[in-house]
């Protein structure tokens, strides 16, 4: 059966079908009874599952499904009590993971028919900060047999890839700083009659980095959308500059040339301000999420 890859792809009917087929867990999801449990190892177990999903390809945890050994006493789909703090409670349960694990959750949860209870659904994506370890210093992976300890080679390779991912994120950050500087060159021209710089905004590196970092950034759709906006607006600016260069030799008078320059200046300034806005948002996100800082001297970044 093909499983959903997004929270909204899950439904009560799908979960009911999986339960009737006897599923408890796979490499893609895990059914759990209570979010809160008296079992002292409950939080430890949830942390292990979360680390395993984050270290592999991601997965879902569905709360409100009884184990098979409880099925004789209660329905397997019994649900849990709905309240506003479900996500917070889950986050507190997996605080033992290092580094911290990001997660998303279905809001609203899935309603159990003819009941006040709900099925609480959490999604843990493949983490850009992997590998994650549990409080006892162990690294887990997710397989079709559940959670398994990662081998030494798997842990080593994951750390090596982590350094590569961090390097690419830093490269993206510096590229955004450079684009911000180029946008400022347009906005800060003091004389409105002066022609703005006609060098295009170079986006070749940005285009390559969008491909290289997409898997790391895909859990932040706002950041992804803003990066694509920057690329699109830069393309508009570069097209306007090319069109201006092509049109200048055909202009017959000085007045027509000056008018074209004024129009170009207005277009470049408007688009440069948009790039500056989206770039500032992206830079702030990368600084917050990855602990990056703006270099004290950014004038030599392109060298």
Secondary structure as UniProt FT lines:
FT   HELIX           7..9
FT   HELIX           12..20
FT   TURN            21..22
FT   STRAND          29..32
FT   TURN            40..41
FT   HELIX           42..55
FT   TURN            56..57
FT   STRAND          58..63
FT   HELIX           68..70
FT   TURN            71..73
FT   TURN            84..85
FT   HELIX           86..93
FT   TURN            94..96
FT   STRAND          104..105
FT   STRAND          110..111
FT   TURN            113..114
FT   STRAND          118..125
FT   TURN            128..129
FT   TURN            135..136
FT   STRAND          139..143
FT   TURN            144..145
FT   STRAND          146..149
FT   HELIX           152..187
FT   TURN            192..193
FT   HELIX           204..217
FT   TURN            218..219
FT   HELIX           221..248
FT   TURN            249..250
FT   HELIX           254..290
FT   TURN            299..302
//
